[in-house]
Amino acid sequence: MSVESCTAFLRVARQDARVRQQMKAMTGIAEVIRLGRVHGYRFDDRDLMMASSSAAADDEGGGEREPEPAPPADAATAFYHYEYDMERIPGFAAVIEELPKLKIKPDTVDLARFDERFRLEDLRSTSMVPGGSDHRRWRAGLDAQVDRETRRDFHLINLDDHVGHAAYEEYFAAKTRLVDALEDVFGGEVRFSGSMWYPPSGYRLWHTNETQPGWRMYLIDFDEDFDDPQHTSFFRYLHPDTGELVTLRERPRLVRFFKIEQDPERLFWHCIVNPTRRHRWSFGFNVPGTWLDDLAGLS
Ligand SMILES: [Fe+2]
């Protein structure tokens, strides 16, 4: 275990085209440590932290994760979300082919323990206006009771935290192929931003992601169709211009794009709730700001 070993691996990750693609498919620290080991480099999370910060400090531009350029100030977006059926997006056949291999339920996840952490009052906070007085009061109460073991705003499973199960290798290979497929469609760099499994009653409470501005694309799918289109999982956001709560009901094989803003006046407050018996998966990506032009002709 050493920082040197980790530094050497990060160098390979920048220079070797295949490893570079694999790095774009990972969002978890455990994943990077595992991939390093696969390539013969042994390091731990502390080594990774130190090696990453010194790589960032003396990076000459070929860095591991380049910041997205800030959007021009006059490029305010009138539309805050776009949704499509996956089948309708040109070039998405290869994406659809990989999706079943990503919808995993790692056997290292303890679902009974997950269910114990469900809190009805937390779920109900998704009906409040974020930043409003009710939400602020509720949030202050939550912050006062927070313990380090649990993050109550995430009642979901981050698949990329689970690398020690038998299905991981095939899952990771599928993620890497998916990055290739999406880069073919968009003609620019695509990176995973998160791979989430929302079991029944899963939720992600109101948040803004303001530290990572730019366009995000999510591939969303389920274990089965919904019986009732009025009783589904949903994505909800606070419209930055009108202040209205917009609730987007979901269906299988859905692609959603939305834009994360950094301007304090235009933060993109959003939350996700799965109040159903279906299992929901969502795979997020940072996509080029030109994505709408790349998919020209869709409406
Ligand atoms: Fe988010």
Residues whose N, C-alpha, C, O or C-beta is under 5 A from the ligand:
A	BS01	LIG	N209
